[in-house]
Amino acid sequence: MAAQALLDEVLPELSSLEGVQSVQRVVCGGCLDFKVVTKLTQKAFGEWEKDGFAPEAAFLEKLKAIAGVTAIETQTYTLEEVKLNKKDIKKAQDKKEKEEAETGKDAPKAPEDPAKKLKKVVKEGGKRGVEIEGAADMGGLQFFCTSVDEPEGDLELLLESVKAMNAKSDPTEEERKGGSGHIGKMVFSAGVDQLALVAYVPEEKQAELVCEEWLQKVVSLHPGGNVVSSGKDYCKGCIPANSDKGIFPLKIREGLILEANNFLRKKGLFPEDDGDDDDEMVFGDDDFPS
């Protein structure tokens, strides 16, 4: 190849330049571009530039005379080895993982599959129903107040949880569920935006206690609290979070359970408080370990 023969002629001079680090030939396999890349230190390049990049001019003139050569140009650019060693690769990977972890903290969580979420809610409710039945029977209670986690402040899911507590137990099942339908209850679920409440009064207790009245008394203790829907057996209500007024669902939950019990106590539907705070019956998730 004629171009290569010309390069061979000037190669000794190029290789002898002060500060030269490498001389490379690049040929494109598609367009057949022929390139010669001479790498020097920055200081040496400045000196070579003063000398007119010799023998560049003579080399380019000879290239123009070769048949088939259609264009000739020169270009100045920096060329550095940027491949990382193993230590630097590890540092880069660690940095990337740290950044992704930080980004993941702020990224919104993908919503959970509704069917899977409902299954968790019903499972927790069914298990809690068995526990309520046992605890109420031991204490001779007609009504019971507690809280659950899985609904996360969602009223419709909380209602499904309470219904699972009240479902009739199937004696053929290996694991009992529900069974507390004969026990009146108010169940609380704290979410980010609100505290959800569902009150339930079984039919045989409705002459002694109005479901809506009981729930209204509890939700009215904080601004914005209201009864969302009411019936003789089930009533739903909520108290919205309000940081300006110090209303945080998780913070107010236990106090409202006490108030729900106090309302029952005044109607003679809950054991009297004997004055010992340690004996007050407030049941939350910690009282029913999984």
Buried (B, 14 or more C-beta within 10 A) or exposed (E): EBBEEBBEEBBEEBEEBEBBEEBEEEEEEEEEEBEBEBBBEEEBBEEBEEEEBEBBEEBBEBBEEBEEEEEEEEEEEEEEEEEEEEEEEEEEEEEEEEEEEEEEEEEEEEEEEEEEBBEBBBBBBBBBBBBBBEBBEEEEBBBBBBBBBBBBBBBEBBBBBBBBBBBEBEEEEEEBBBBBBBBBBBBBBBBEEBBBBBBBBBEEBEEBBBBBBBBBBBBEEBEEBEBBEBEEBBBBBBBBBEEEEEBBBBEBBEEBBBBBBBBBBEEEBBBEBEEEEEEBBBBBBEEBEE
